[in-house]
Amino acid sequence: MIKGIIIDFNWTIYSPEINGVSPGAIEIMQKLHGKYKLALLSSRISGISEAERREQIHDLGIELFFEEIMILPKEKTMEDMRECMRRMGLKSEEMMVIGDRIISEITIGNQLGCVTVWYRQGKFANVGPENAQQKPRYTINHFNELLSLLNKFQKH
């Protein structure tokens, strides 16, 4: 049973193309908040400071949805995701990881034994898996697909 969801920031919940929240993401976060423990994981490899990223998250009006917000100074690692789960008090089998990058969020989530969801939008939409370890359990193209996916998954 899924109890927590780790969501990637850049190109997943936030779309640099529109300089705003990805379409449908706010509505979905409103529905998930309170039903699941939500975490936001953001790398700041683009040179943005942690304070600037936190301000950006605040300005987008999404920080209130998340029990945990981790701003990382580098690419995400397995240790970062483990730490996020530890802070949330959940095990990997209780977690879903949603991200746009196969080579980071999806691969790490798979290695940890989480349910993985590839948000196939934006910059990395056409960079698919190259091997079984990179293959997401599910793929969505829009945030509004997430609720039906969670409902279907929870019934199993």
JOQUI-V934075 format. One line per field, one symbol per residue. psi: psi as a letter, one per 30 degrees, with the letter a starting at -180 (. if undefined). A space follows every 50 residues. Layout:
# JOQUI-V934075
psi: ???
This chain:
# JOQUI-V934075
psi: kkflkkkldkgdfkjfeghakkkfeeeeeeeekfelkkkkkklhfgfkle eeeeeeeeffgfeffkfkjkjkfalkleeeeeeeeeefhllefgkkkklf jefdeeeeeeefglkkjjjilaegfgiakfleffklelklfkeffeeeee eeeff.
